[in-house]
Protein backbone atom coordinates (compact mmCIF):
# COMPACT_ATOMS: atom_id res chain seq x y z
CA UNK A 1 0.00 0.00 0.00
CA UNK A 2 1.23 3.49 -0.87
CA UNK A 3 1.07 5.64 2.27
CA UNK A 4 1.10 9.46 2.26
CA UNK A 5 0.89 11.88 5.19
CA UNK A 6 -0.39 15.38 4.31
CA UNK A 7 0.80 18.27 6.50
CA UNK A 8 -1.10 21.53 5.83
CA UNK A 9 -2.86 24.03 8.08
CA UNK A 10 -5.74 24.51 5.61
CA UNK A 11 -8.57 22.01 6.06
CA UNK A 12 -9.81 22.24 2.47
CA UNK A 13 -6.37 21.39 1.05
CA UNK A 14 -5.97 18.45 3.44
CA UNK A 15 -9.45 17.15 2.54
CA UNK A 16 -8.91 17.59 -1.22
CA UNK A 17 -5.56 15.83 -1.18
CA UNK A 18 -6.76 12.97 1.02
CA UNK A 19 -9.81 12.24 -1.13
CA UNK A 20 -7.94 12.68 -4.42
CA UNK A 21 -5.11 10.36 -3.39
CA UNK A 22 -7.48 7.77 -1.91
CA UNK A 23 -9.22 7.61 -5.29
CA UNK A 24 -5.82 6.79 -6.82
CA UNK A 25 -5.10 3.90 -4.46
CA UNK A 26 -3.19 5.63 -1.65
CA UNK A 27 -3.67 5.20 2.07
CA UNK A 28 -3.64 8.70 3.57
CA UNK A 29 -3.68 10.59 6.83
CA UNK A 30 -3.38 14.33 7.43
CA UNK A 31 -2.13 16.68 10.12
CA UNK A 32 -2.56 20.40 10.75
CA UNK A 33 0.72 20.91 12.60
CA UNK A 34 4.23 19.46 12.63
CA UNK A 35 3.71 18.19 16.17
CA UNK A 36 0.55 16.32 15.15
CA UNK A 37 2.31 14.94 12.07
CA UNK A 38 5.22 13.60 14.12
CA UNK A 39 2.78 11.78 16.42
CA UNK A 40 0.96 10.21 13.46
CA UNK A 41 4.25 9.08 11.95
CA UNK A 42 4.79 6.79 14.95
CA UNK A 43 1.84 4.59 14.03
CA UNK A 44 1.07 5.39 10.38
CA UNK A 45 4.65 5.08 9.05
CA UNK A 46 4.17 7.03 5.78
CA UNK A 47 6.46 6.58 2.80
CA UNK A 48 5.87 10.16 1.60
CA UNK A 49 5.04 13.40 3.39
CA UNK A 50 3.31 16.19 1.43
CA UNK A 51 4.48 19.24 3.39
CA UNK A 52 3.10 22.76 3.01
CA UNK A 53 5.78 25.43 3.18
CA UNK A 54 3.63 28.05 4.95
CA UNK A 55 2.49 26.56 8.25
CA UNK A 56 1.07 28.46 11.22
CA UNK A 57 4.19 28.38 13.38
CA UNK A 58 7.04 27.63 10.96
CA UNK A 59 8.19 27.20 7.39
CA UNK A 60 7.88 23.74 5.92
CA UNK A 61 11.34 24.00 4.36
CA UNK A 62 12.78 24.34 7.88
CA UNK A 63 10.93 21.20 9.03
CA UNK A 64 12.24 18.82 6.34
CA UNK A 65 15.13 17.79 8.56
CA UNK A 66 12.71 17.31 11.47
CA UNK A 67 10.74 14.69 9.56
CA UNK A 68 13.85 13.05 8.10
CA UNK A 69 15.31 12.80 11.61
CA UNK A 70 12.14 11.08 12.82
CA UNK A 71 12.34 8.59 9.92
CA UNK A 72 15.35 8.68 7.64
CA UNK A 73 13.51 6.57 5.04
CA UNK A 74 10.54 8.95 4.64
CA UNK A 75 10.54 11.21 1.58
CA UNK A 76 9.29 14.81 1.72
CA UNK A 77 7.58 16.65 -1.14
CA UNK A 78 7.36 20.39 -0.41
CA UNK A 79 4.23 22.31 -1.49
CA UNK A 80 4.18 26.08 -1.77
CA UNK A 81 2.32 28.93 -3.44
CA UNK A 82 5.45 31.07 -3.46
CA UNK A 83 7.90 29.08 -5.48
CA UNK A 84 11.20 30.02 -6.98
CA UNK A 85 14.13 28.17 -8.51
CA UNK A 86 16.32 29.20 -5.57
CA UNK A 87 13.79 27.81 -3.10
CA UNK A 88 13.54 24.54 -5.05
CA UNK A 89 17.30 24.12 -4.95
CA UNK A 90 17.36 24.91 -1.23
CA UNK A 91 14.58 22.41 -0.55
CA UNK A 92 16.45 19.58 -2.26
CA UNK A 93 19.64 20.54 -0.43
CA UNK A 94 17.76 20.13 2.82
CA UNK A 95 16.61 16.66 1.85
CA UNK A 96 13.29 17.15 0.01
CA UNK A 97 12.55 14.61 -2.70
CA UNK A 98 10.75 17.14 -4.87
CA UNK A 99 8.93 20.46 -4.92
CA UNK A 100 5.47 21.34 -6.24
CA UNK A 101 3.66 24.64 -6.72
CA UNK A 102 0.14 25.58 -5.68
CA UNK A 103 -2.44 25.52 -7.12
CA UNK A 104 -1.43 21.92 -7.62
CA UNK A 105 -2.77 19.29 -9.98
CA UNK A 106 -3.69 16.05 -8.20
CA UNK A 107 -2.45 14.00 -11.16
CA UNK A 108 0.93 15.72 -10.93
CA UNK A 109 1.14 14.94 -7.21
CA UNK A 110 0.16 11.33 -7.96
CA UNK A 111 2.90 11.13 -10.59
CA UNK A 112 5.60 12.51 -8.27
CA UNK A 113 4.51 10.42 -5.27
CA UNK A 114 4.27 7.24 -7.37
CA UNK A 115 7.73 7.84 -8.80
CA UNK A 116 9.11 8.44 -5.31
CA UNK A 117 7.52 5.30 -3.84
CA UNK A 118 8.54 3.30 -6.91
CA UNK A 119 12.17 4.25 -6.41
CA UNK A 120 11.92 3.27 -2.76
CA UNK A 121 10.45 -0.10 -3.75
CA UNK A 122 13.18 -0.59 -6.35
CA UNK A 123 15.42 -0.91 -3.34
CA UNK A 124 13.35 -3.88 -2.18
CA UNK A 125 16.63 -5.72 -2.37
CA UNK A 126 17.59 -3.64 0.66
CA UNK A 127 15.99 -6.38 2.70
CA UNK A 128 18.16 -6.52 5.74
CA UNK A 129 18.13 -10.01 7.20
CA UNK A 130 20.03 -9.19 10.37
CA UNK A 131 19.38 -11.72 13.08
CA UNK A 132 16.52 -13.28 11.13
CA UNK A 133 15.69 -16.65 12.63
CA UNK A 134 14.59 -19.27 10.14
CA UNK A 135 14.72 -23.01 9.84
CA UNK A 136 15.37 -25.40 7.03
CA UNK A 137 12.46 -27.74 7.71
CA UNK A 138 12.66 -31.45 6.93
CA UNK A 139 13.51 -34.94 8.15
CA UNK A 140 14.82 -36.37 4.87
CA UNK A 141 18.45 -37.27 4.27
CA UNK A 142 18.63 -34.30 1.89
CA UNK A 143 17.33 -31.87 4.52
CA UNK A 144 19.78 -33.16 7.13
CA UNK A 145 22.64 -32.90 4.61
CA UNK A 146 21.68 -29.32 3.82
CA UNK A 147 21.66 -28.40 7.52
CA UNK A 148 25.13 -29.92 7.97
CA UNK A 149 26.46 -28.00 4.96
CA UNK A 150 24.86 -24.77 6.22
CA UNK A 151 26.70 -25.17 9.53
CA UNK A 152 29.99 -25.91 7.75
CA UNK A 153 29.61 -22.94 5.39
CA UNK A 154 28.72 -20.71 8.31
CA UNK A 155 32.01 -21.55 10.02
CA UNK A 156 33.97 -20.72 6.86
CA UNK A 157 32.75 -17.16 6.48
CA UNK A 158 35.25 -15.97 3.87
CA UNK A 159 34.46 -18.36 1.01
CA UNK A 160 31.90 -17.49 -1.64
CA UNK A 161 28.91 -19.82 -1.97
CA UNK A 162 26.63 -20.68 -4.88
CA UNK A 163 23.20 -22.06 -3.93
CA UNK A 164 21.40 -23.94 -6.69
CA UNK A 165 17.83 -25.11 -6.85
CA UNK A 166 14.51 -24.72 -8.58
CA UNK A 167 12.30 -21.74 -7.84
CA UNK A 168 10.71 -22.02 -4.42
CA UNK A 169 13.05 -24.62 -2.90
CA UNK A 170 14.30 -22.35 -0.11
CA UNK A 171 17.54 -20.85 -1.44
CA UNK A 172 17.05 -17.59 0.45
CA UNK A 173 16.32 -19.46 3.67
CA UNK A 174 19.57 -21.38 3.25
CA UNK A 175 21.50 -18.17 2.56
CA UNK A 176 20.12 -16.43 5.65
CA UNK A 177 20.95 -19.47 7.80
CA UNK A 178 24.54 -19.54 6.49
CA UNK A 179 24.82 -15.87 7.45
CA UNK A 180 23.22 -16.49 10.87
CA UNK A 181 25.70 -19.33 11.59
CA UNK A 182 28.73 -17.23 10.67
CA UNK A 183 30.81 -14.75 12.61
CA UNK A 184 29.26 -12.08 10.36
CA UNK A 185 25.82 -12.50 11.93
CA UNK A 186 26.08 -9.25 13.92
CA UNK A 187 26.33 -7.34 10.63
CA UNK A 188 23.82 -7.01 7.84
CA UNK A 189 22.89 -9.50 5.17
CA UNK A 190 21.72 -7.51 2.17
CA UNK A 191 19.57 -9.32 -0.39
CA UNK A 192 19.98 -8.07 -3.95
CA UNK A 193 17.43 -9.46 -6.38
CA UNK A 194 19.36 -9.27 -9.64
CA UNK A 195 16.20 -9.62 -11.72
CA UNK A 196 14.17 -6.96 -9.90
CA UNK A 197 16.44 -3.93 -10.34
CA UNK A 198 16.15 -2.20 -13.75
CA UNK A 199 19.41 -2.45 -15.67
CA UNK A 200 19.90 1.32 -15.90
CA UNK A 201 19.72 1.59 -12.08
CA UNK A 202 21.80 -1.49 -11.34
CA UNK A 203 25.24 0.10 -10.96
CA UNK A 204 24.09 2.99 -8.77
CA UNK A 205 21.98 0.66 -6.60
CA UNK A 206 24.79 -1.83 -6.04
CA UNK A 207 27.76 0.52 -5.78
CA UNK A 208 26.18 3.87 -4.89
CA UNK A 209 27.03 7.24 -6.36
CA UNK A 210 28.79 10.49 -5.58
CA UNK A 211 27.05 13.82 -5.33
CA UNK A 212 26.78 15.38 -8.78
CA UNK A 213 27.44 12.07 -10.59
CA UNK A 214 24.29 12.62 -12.66
CA UNK A 215 21.19 14.81 -12.72
CA UNK A 216 19.34 14.34 -9.45
CA UNK A 217 22.36 13.09 -7.51
CA UNK A 218 22.10 15.83 -4.90
CA UNK A 219 24.08 13.95 -2.26
CA UNK A 220 26.41 10.99 -1.99
CA UNK A 221 24.59 7.70 -1.54
CA UNK A 222 25.98 4.37 -0.39
CA UNK A 223 25.18 1.34 -2.51
CA UNK A 224 23.79 -1.96 -1.30
CA UNK A 225 27.19 -3.67 -1.29
CA UNK A 226 28.73 -0.94 0.83
CA UNK A 227 25.86 -1.25 3.32
CA UNK A 228 26.78 -4.94 3.76
CA UNK A 229 30.26 -4.13 5.05
CA UNK A 230 31.31 -6.77 7.57
CA UNK A 231 28.29 -8.90 6.67
CA UNK A 232 26.95 -10.77 3.66
CA UNK A 233 25.82 -9.83 0.16
CA UNK A 234 23.16 -12.22 -1.13
CA UNK A 235 22.99 -12.03 -4.94
CA UNK A 236 19.65 -13.70 -5.59
CA UNK A 237 18.97 -14.85 -9.18
CA UNK A 238 22.53 -14.05 -10.21
CA UNK A 239 21.88 -15.75 -13.54
CA UNK A 240 19.80 -12.71 -14.52
CA UNK A 241 22.65 -10.25 -13.88
CA UNK A 242 23.41 -8.20 -17.05
CA UNK A 243 26.80 -8.87 -18.63
CA UNK A 244 27.85 -5.27 -18.04
CA UNK A 245 27.36 -5.72 -14.30
CA UNK A 246 28.96 -9.16 -14.23
CA UNK A 247 32.33 -7.54 -14.97
CA UNK A 248 31.93 -5.09 -12.10
CA UNK A 249 30.87 -7.82 -9.67
CA UNK A 250 33.88 -9.89 -10.72
CA UNK A 251 36.18 -6.93 -10.02
CA UNK A 252 34.67 -6.56 -6.56
CA UNK A 253 35.05 -10.28 -5.83
CA UNK A 254 38.71 -10.21 -6.89
CA UNK A 255 39.74 -7.10 -4.99
CA UNK A 256 36.97 -6.34 -2.47
CA UNK A 257 37.05 -2.81 -3.84
CA UNK A 258 34.87 -0.70 -6.11
CA UNK A 259 34.22 2.90 -7.12
CA UNK A 260 30.90 4.61 -6.65
CA UNK A 261 29.30 6.00 -9.81
CA UNK A 262 31.08 9.30 -10.45
CA UNK A 263 33.74 8.49 -7.86
CA UNK A 264 37.52 8.43 -8.25
CA UNK A 265 38.57 6.67 -5.05
CA UNK A 266 38.39 2.94 -4.38
CA UNK A 267 36.12 1.89 -1.53
CA UNK A 268 37.15 -1.29 0.25
CA UNK A 269 34.36 -3.50 1.65
CA UNK A 270 34.79 -6.76 3.53
CA UNK A 271 31.63 -8.67 2.67
CA UNK A 272 31.02 -12.31 1.94
CA UNK A 273 29.10 -13.11 -1.26
CA UNK A 274 26.43 -15.78 -1.42
CA UNK A 275 24.79 -16.20 -4.83
CA UNK A 276 21.71 -18.19 -5.81
CA UNK A 277 20.22 -19.28 -9.11
CA UNK A 278 17.64 -21.60 -10.64
CA UNK A 279 19.39 -21.42 -14.03
CA UNK A 280 21.90 -23.79 -15.57
CA UNK A 281 24.89 -21.46 -15.41
CA UNK A 282 27.14 -23.84 -17.34
CA UNK A 283 24.71 -23.64 -20.24
CA UNK A 284 24.51 -19.85 -19.85
CA UNK A 285 28.34 -19.70 -20.06
CA UNK A 286 28.28 -21.69 -23.32
CA UNK A 287 25.59 -19.35 -24.70
CA UNK A 288 27.69 -16.29 -23.84
CA UNK A 289 25.09 -15.09 -21.34
CA UNK A 290 27.26 -15.52 -18.25
CA UNK A 291 30.97 -14.93 -17.73
CA UNK A 292 32.97 -18.10 -17.18
CA UNK A 293 35.43 -16.41 -14.84
CA UNK A 294 32.59 -15.06 -12.70
CA UNK A 295 30.99 -18.51 -12.58
CA UNK A 296 34.15 -20.06 -11.13
CA UNK A 297 34.64 -17.11 -8.77
CA UNK A 298 31.20 -17.45 -7.15
CA UNK A 299 31.20 -21.24 -7.20
CA UNK A 300 33.93 -21.80 -4.60
CA UNK A 301 31.48 -23.84 -2.52
CA UNK A 302 28.19 -25.15 -3.87
CA UNK A 303 24.98 -26.02 -2.04
CA UNK A 304 22.30 -27.83 -4.06
CA UNK A 305 18.74 -27.87 -2.74
CA UNK A 306 16.67 -30.65 -4.33
CA UNK A 307 13.05 -30.08 -5.35
CA UNK A 308 10.29 -30.99 -2.93
CA UNK A 309 9.08 -33.87 -5.13
CA UNK A 310 12.46 -35.54 -4.50
CA UNK A 311 12.12 -35.28 -0.71
CA UNK A 312 8.43 -35.95 -0.13
CA UNK A 313 9.10 -37.23 3.39
CA UNK A 314 9.63 -33.56 4.34
CA UNK A 315 6.05 -32.62 3.43
CA UNK A 316 4.43 -33.62 6.80
CA UNK A 317 7.09 -31.67 8.71
CA UNK A 318 6.52 -28.63 6.49
CA UNK A 319 2.77 -28.98 7.01
CA UNK A 320 3.25 -28.94 10.80
CA UNK A 321 5.41 -25.83 10.47
CA UNK A 322 2.86 -23.96 8.33
CA UNK A 323 -0.01 -24.99 10.61
CA UNK A 324 1.71 -23.15 13.47
CA UNK A 325 2.75 -20.27 11.21
CA UNK A 326 -0.72 -19.55 9.80
CA UNK A 327 -2.52 -20.25 13.08
CA UNK A 328 -0.51 -17.37 14.50
CA UNK A 329 -1.07 -15.17 11.46
CA UNK A 330 -4.84 -15.71 11.17
CA UNK A 331 -5.64 -16.25 14.84
CA UNK A 332 -7.00 -19.75 14.26
CA UNK A 333 -6.54 -23.05 16.05
CA UNK A 334 -6.33 -25.65 13.27
CA UNK A 335 -4.88 -28.79 14.79
CA UNK A 336 -4.14 -31.06 11.82
CA UNK A 337 -4.50 -31.65 8.08
CA UNK A 338 -7.36 -33.79 6.78
CA UNK A 339 -5.86 -37.26 6.01
CA UNK A 340 -7.29 -37.35 2.46
CA UNK A 341 -5.85 -33.89 1.81
CA UNK A 342 -2.47 -35.00 3.21
CA UNK A 343 -2.43 -37.98 0.83
CA UNK A 344 -2.95 -35.61 -2.10
CA UNK A 345 -0.18 -33.34 -0.83
CA UNK A 346 2.19 -36.31 -0.66
CA UNK A 347 1.38 -37.37 -4.24
CA UNK A 348 1.42 -33.91 -5.82
CA UNK A 349 4.35 -33.02 -8.11
CA UNK A 350 5.18 -29.61 -6.49
CA UNK A 351 6.54 -27.74 -9.48
CA UNK A 352 6.54 -24.63 -7.29
CA UNK A 353 8.23 -26.53 -4.44
CA UNK A 354 8.02 -25.31 -0.83
CA UNK A 355 6.80 -21.89 -1.95
CA UNK A 356 3.82 -23.51 -3.66
CA UNK A 357 3.05 -25.58 -0.56
CA UNK A 358 3.11 -22.42 1.53
CA UNK A 359 0.74 -20.64 -0.87
CA UNK A 360 -1.68 -23.58 -0.87
CA UNK A 361 -1.71 -23.60 2.94
CA UNK A 362 -2.44 -19.89 3.04
CA UNK A 363 -5.38 -20.25 0.64
CA UNK A 364 -6.80 -23.20 2.57
CA UNK A 365 -6.47 -21.32 5.87
CA UNK A 366 -8.52 -18.46 4.45
CA UNK A 367 -11.45 -20.78 3.76
CA UNK A 368 -11.12 -23.15 6.75
CA UNK A 369 -13.78 -22.76 9.45
CA UNK A 370 -13.10 -25.75 11.71
CA UNK A 371 -10.07 -27.25 13.42
CA UNK A 372 -9.13 -29.54 10.50
CA UNK A 373 -7.42 -28.12 7.42
CA UNK A 374 -9.35 -29.40 4.44
CA UNK A 375 -8.71 -29.13 0.72
CA UNK A 376 -10.01 -25.83 -0.67
CA UNK A 377 -7.88 -25.62 -3.82
CA UNK A 378 -7.49 -27.72 -6.96
CA UNK A 379 -4.15 -29.52 -6.89
CA UNK A 380 -4.29 -30.92 -10.43
CA UNK A 381 -2.04 -28.85 -12.68
CA UNK A 382 -1.64 -28.70 -16.42
CA UNK A 383 1.47 -30.56 -17.54
CA UNK A 384 3.18 -29.38 -20.73
CA UNK A 385 5.36 -31.68 -22.77
CA UNK A 386 6.85 -30.47 -26.03
CA UNK A 387 3.93 -28.71 -27.75
CA UNK A 388 1.21 -31.07 -26.54
CA UNK A 389 -0.88 -30.45 -23.44
CA UNK A 390 -1.65 -33.46 -21.29
CA UNK A 391 -3.71 -33.75 -18.15
CA UNK A 392 -6.95 -31.93 -17.47
CA UNK A 393 -7.52 -28.46 -18.94
CA UNK A 394 -8.13 -25.45 -16.74
CA UNK A 395 -11.81 -25.68 -15.78
CA UNK A 396 -14.05 -22.69 -15.17
CA UNK A 397 -15.89 -22.80 -11.85
CA UNK A 398 -19.69 -22.88 -11.73
CA UNK A 399 -20.76 -19.80 -9.78
CA UNK A 400 -24.12 -21.45 -9.07
CA UNK A 401 -22.26 -23.74 -6.68
CA UNK A 402 -20.94 -20.89 -4.60
CA UNK A 403 -18.57 -17.90 -4.57
CA UNK A 404 -15.00 -18.02 -5.84
CA UNK A 405 -11.85 -15.95 -5.46
CA UNK A 406 -11.41 -14.25 -8.85
CA UNK A 407 -7.86 -13.22 -7.99
CA UNK A 408 -7.00 -16.83 -7.19
CA UNK A 409 -8.54 -18.15 -10.42
CA UNK A 410 -6.76 -15.56 -12.56
CA UNK A 411 -3.50 -16.27 -10.73
CA UNK A 412 -3.83 -20.01 -11.44
CA UNK A 413 -4.51 -19.40 -15.14
CA UNK A 414 -1.58 -17.00 -15.34
CA UNK A 415 0.65 -19.59 -13.69
CA UNK A 416 -0.43 -22.23 -16.21
CA UNK A 417 0.61 -20.04 -19.13
CA UNK A 418 3.90 -19.08 -17.48
CA UNK A 419 4.67 -22.75 -16.77
CA UNK A 420 4.04 -23.61 -20.41
CA UNK A 421 6.15 -20.72 -21.69
CA UNK A 422 9.06 -21.54 -19.37
CA UNK A 423 8.96 -25.21 -20.33
CA UNK A 424 8.89 -24.43 -24.05
CA UNK A 425 11.77 -21.99 -23.65
CA UNK A 426 13.98 -24.17 -21.45
CA UNK A 427 13.36 -21.93 -18.39
CA UNK A 428 14.76 -18.91 -20.22
CA UNK A 429 12.75 -16.09 -18.67
CA UNK A 430 13.51 -13.59 -21.44
CA UNK A 431 12.27 -15.92 -24.19
CA UNK A 432 9.25 -17.02 -22.15
CA UNK A 433 8.28 -13.39 -21.57
CA UNK A 434 8.50 -12.70 -25.30
CA UNK A 435 6.27 -15.70 -25.98
CA UNK A 436 3.67 -14.26 -23.60
CA UNK A 437 3.95 -10.75 -25.02
CA UNK A 438 5.27 -9.16 -21.82
CA UNK A 439 8.63 -7.77 -20.72
CA UNK A 440 11.19 -9.86 -18.86
CA UNK A 441 10.84 -7.53 -15.89
CA UNK A 442 7.06 -8.05 -15.88
CA UNK A 443 7.55 -11.81 -16.12
CA UNK A 444 9.96 -11.79 -13.16
CA UNK A 445 7.55 -9.69 -11.12
CA UNK A 446 4.75 -12.20 -11.76
CA UNK A 447 7.02 -15.11 -10.80
CA UNK A 448 8.13 -13.28 -7.66
CA UNK A 449 4.49 -12.93 -6.58
CA UNK A 450 4.66 -16.65 -5.81
CA UNK A 451 7.26 -15.94 -3.07
Secondary structure, DSSP 4 states (H G I P E B T S, - for coil): -EEEEEE-S-HHHHHHHHHHHHHTTEEEEEESSHHHHHHHHHHH--SEEEEESB-SSSBHHHHHHHHHHH-TT-EEEEEESS--HHHHHHHHHTT-SEEEESSP-HHHHHHHHHHHHHHHHHGGG-EE-TT--------SHHHHHHHHHHHHHHH-TTS-EEEE--TTS-HHHHHHHHHHHSTTTTS-EEEEETTTS-HHHHHHHHH-B-TTSSTT--S-B--HHHHTTTSEEEEETGGG--HHHHHHHHHHHHHSEE--BT--S-EE---EEEEEESS-HHHHHHTTSS-HHHHHHH-SEEEE---GGG-GGGHHHHHHHHHHHHHHHHT----EE-HHHHHHHHHS--TTHHHHHHHHHHHHHHH--SSEE---S-----EEETTEEESPPPPPP-GGG----HHHHHHHHHHHHHHHHHHHTTT-HHHHHHHHTS-HHHHHHHHHTT-
